[in-house]
Amino acid sequence: MDIIDTLEERIAQLVSRLKSLEEENKSLKALMDQENASMKEALEQERQKKDAVLSRVDQLLKKLQEEPI
């Protein structure tokens, strides 16, 4: 019977460890999702700044082309 008791204890430990790892995995996934959202937002802001700068440069070039030299 001792071997059965030992086996039951070990299985209980493994199940507990599995649940713990699943919870840790969920937490890490949530953290990664949050970081990804933050990085996407920052990237979008940088794209908007780049587009604004390119637009202004285009306007300046157009203005230069229209001016008689």
Order of alpha helices (4+ residues) and beta strands (2+ residues): alpha
